[in-house]
Amino acid sequence: MADLNADFEAAVANSRKLSQRPDNATLLKIYGLYKQATAGDNTEKKPGFGDMVGRAKWDAWAACKGTSSEDAKQQYVDLINSLS
């Protein structure tokens, strides 16, 4: 578990230093996994239609619903490593 947390923190740091900016779908997946890993299931109110970015982020996080924190961290680490 300690190794997973260390790997997750390293992946978060590495996500800010990627050589190329990922496409929007990948960025949303990264966001959703990060939120799921750090905050758990999405319980926030869905943003209105006027907030397209907020809705996309909300949807990406909601898509991870039911994923455990450990699984979300591992998926996040794997995704960032595949982009590095």
N, C-alpha and C positions, 0 to 999 in steps of 0.2 A: 504494500500500500504506500509506504514512504517513497519507494522508487517511482510509483505511478504519479504521485504528487510532484516529485522532482522533475519527472519527464514532462508533466503537464506545464509546470512553470517555465521550463526550458522552451517548450513549444510555443507558449504565449510570447516569450521574448523573441523567439525566432520568427513568429508570424509578423512581427513589425519590421523584420529585416529581409523579407523575401526579395529576390532579385527582380521578379516581375509581379505586377499587380494581378491577382487572380480575377477571373470573370465574376460578374455580379452573382451568379448562382452559387459559385464556390464561396464567395464572401458571405453570402447569407447562410450557407451551411456551416461555415466557421463560426459565425455569430450565434446561430442556434445551438450548436454543440457547446460553445463557451457558456452561454446562459444556462443551459441545462446542467452543465457540470458544476457551475458555481451557485446557481439559485434554485435548481430543481424545476418541477413542472411550472409552466406558464399559468399564472392565476390573474394576470393583469387584464384590464378591459381592452378589447380590441379597438385600435384607433379608427377614426372615421374615414370615409372615402377620400377626404381632402388630404389626408396624410399618407400618401402612397408609400413613402420610405418606411414610415412607422408600421404600416400594415404588412409590408414585406418582411420586416424584421420580426414582427409578432408572429406571422405565419411560419417563418423559419424556426422560431423557438417552439411554437406549438407543435410542429412536425416531430419534435424530439420527445413529446410527452410520453411518459412511461419508461423512458430510458434512465437507468440508474446513473448516479453521479460518476461512479467508477467507469461504467461503459462509455458515457459521454466523454470523459477525460481521455480514455484510450482511443476512441474514434477521432477526437480532436488531435491527439498526438500523431496518430497514423496519417491523418489528412495533411497536417502541416509538414510532416516528414516527406510525404509524397510530392509536395510542392517545392521543397528545398532543393 
